Amino acid sequence: MKKFIYQLIIGLIFLLFGFMVTSQLNMREKQKVVAENKQSPEILVENEQLKKQKDELEKKVNELIEKSQNYENAAAGKTDESNLLVQELQETRLRAGLTDVKGPGVIIYITPKANLFAAPANRQPIIDFDLLGIVNELNAAGAEAVSINDIRLTNRGGIRTAGNGIIINNERISPQKRVTIKAIGKKKDLENATNFPGTISVDLKNSCEVSIESSDEVVIKKGQDALKYEYVKEVEK
């Protein structure tokens, strides 16, 4: 019976990951088509459909997570081994960014200036390298969770320019609107990282108003990207 419960929990977790992988791949292909076309009425309709699909995906993911938690609760409290298994599963979800988290940290607001002549003519107010530099310094300072505009960054995420937008993981944000970066970790270390010379580029300071605030409770939402490993294998001892 004990072995069956373990197998049931593990099976449900793999079912969750598999579902998320399939859904995200389908949405990614559609997003690429949308990004490559101009904002015609047809594209606007397609964007709305993608938004609805994303909302449906999040709802189904939440349902699967709730089911896995119910199985964990059923297994917990019976033996030390089952308690350890539940704890390991919870930590795995935490590291994978599959749960909402909160804790002390910093919030960085980057707001493009209204004066169009403040920024160099050959660049957007915010570019991908601006965000990459900030995120890298936060991670180096021990940030345990980071998000950009409530998009959770994981070790499989990415930040890159695509056309007139910036892609965070698989979602597009506008470089013309305010960007909010959240990080959870030791506040003092994160503050020092943001104040380190070069973390916030001179061009970014010229084109945007950058403000940083510390908080005892920064909330970062869970991510929607699934982890799938096709080539990496565990080394047998």
N, C-alpha and C positions, 0 to 999 in steps of 0.2 A: 504493500500500500504506500509506504514511504517513497519507494522508487517511482511509483506511478505519479505521485504528486510532483516530484522533481521533474520528471519528464513532461508533465502537463504544463508546468510553469515555463520551462525552457522552450517548449514547442510554441507556446503563446507569444513569447518574446520574439522568436524567429518569424512568426506569422505577422507580427506588428511591423518588424523591419522590412519584410518582403512586400507587404502592402504599401508601405511608404515609398520604397524604392520604385515600384512599378508606377505608382501615381505620379511621383515627382518626375520620372523620365518622360511620361506622357505630357505633363505640363511644360517641361523644359523645351520640348520640340515645338510646342505651340507658341511659346514665348519667343523663340528664335524667329519664327515666321513673322510674328507681330513686330519685333524689333527691326526687321529688315525692310519694313514697308512704312510709308508715310501715314500720318494720322488721318486717314480717310474715314467716312462714316462707317464703312464696313469694319475697319480696324478698331474703331471705338466700340462697336458692338462685340467684337472678338475679345477686347480687353475686359468688357463687362462679364462675358461668359467665363473667362479665365478667373476672374475674381470670385464668381459664384462657385466654380470648381474648387478653388483654393479653400473657400469657406466650408464646402462639403467635406473636403479632405481633412481639414482640421477637426471637424465634428467626428468623423469616423476614427481618426487617430485617438481622440480623447476617449471615445467609447472603448477602443481596444486597450488603452492604458488603464481605464477603470476596471475592465475585466481582469487584467493581469494583477492589479492590486487586490481584487477580491480573492483571487487564488492565493496570493501571498498571505493575505490575512487568514485564510483557511489553514495554510500550512504553518503559520507562525505559532509559537508557544507550545509546540508539541515536543520538540527535541532541540538540543543545542545545534545540531547539524542543520535543521530546517531554519532556525533563526539566523544562522550564519549565511545560508543561501539567500534568504530574503534580504539581508543586509547587503550582500554582494550585488544583487540585482538592482537594489535601490541606488547604490553607488555607481553602477554601470550606467543607469539612466541619467544620473547627475552629470557624469563625465561626458556623456554623449549629447548633452543639451536637450534631453527629452522632457525636462520638467521646468516649471517656472521656479526661479530662485530669487532670493533677496539677501541683502547683507550690506555692510558698510562699503563705501567706495566713493567714486567721483562721477559727476555728470558734466560733459563738455558740450556747450552749445556753439555751433558755428553758423553765423547768420550773414549771408551776402549783404554788402553795403548797398544802399540805394544809389550812391554815386557811381555811375557806370565807368567813370574815368579813374576810379581807384584801382581797378585791376588792369594788368597788362592786356593789350589788345589781342594777344595771341593765345590767351588761355581763358578757361571758364573760371568763375569765382572759386569753385572747389573742384579739384581733380582727384583721381584715384590715389596718386602718390601722397597727397596730403593726408588722406585717411589711413593709408598703409603705414606711414611714418608714425602717426599717433598710436595706432593699434599695436604696432611692434614694440613701442616703448612701454605701453601699458602691460603687455604680456611679459616683457623683460623685467618689469617691476613686480611681477607676481600676481597679476590679475587672474582671478579664477573663473570669471565669466565676463564677456564683452558683447555688446550689441550696438548696431548702428541703425537708428530709426526703428528700434524695436525688432530688428532682424538679428537673431542670435548668431554669433560667429563661432564656428567650431574648427577643429583641425583640418576639416575637409572643405571649409568654406573658402571664398575668394572675394577679392575686391578688384574690379577692373573697369576701364572705360569702354563703353559701347555706344558709338554714335554720339548723340548729344546727352547721354545719361551715364550714370555710374551703376554697375551691376554689383549688388551685394548678395553673395551666394547666387540665387537665381532670381532675385527681385531687383527691379529698377528704381532708383531714386533720382531726384532732380538735383543737379549742381547749382541750380538757381534758387533753391529754397533752403530753409534752415535744416541743418543736419544735427542730430543729437547722438552723442556717443556716451554709452553707459559702461562702467566697469566696476566690478565687485572685487575687493581685496583689502589689504591694509591701506587705510586712507593716506597716511603720511607718505608711504612709498609711491602710491599712485600720484599724489600731488607733486612730489619731487620729479616724477617722470614727465609730467605735463609741463613743468617749468624748466626742464633740461634744455639747454640751447640746441636748436635744430628740430626739436619734436614738433613744434608748430612753425612751419616755414615762413620766411619773410613775405613771400608772395601771398600766402594765405592770410597773414595779418594785414596786408595791404588791401586785399579784396573783401575781407570779411571781419565782422566783429566776433571775437572769440572770448567766451566767458567760461569759467570753470567753477563749479561749486562742489563742496564736500557734503556727504549725507551719511547718516547712520543707517539708512534703509533705502538702498537702491534696489529697484525691482527690475529683473530682466526676464522676459518671456522665453518660453521654451522654443527650440528651433523646430523646423519642419523638414529639414533634410535628413534622410536616412543614411546610415553607414553601411556600406557594402564592400566587402573585400573579395576580389576575384583572384588575385595573384599572390598576396602575402599569405604565408603559411607559418604555423608555429613550428619552431625547431624542436625536433624530438630529442630528448635527453638520453 
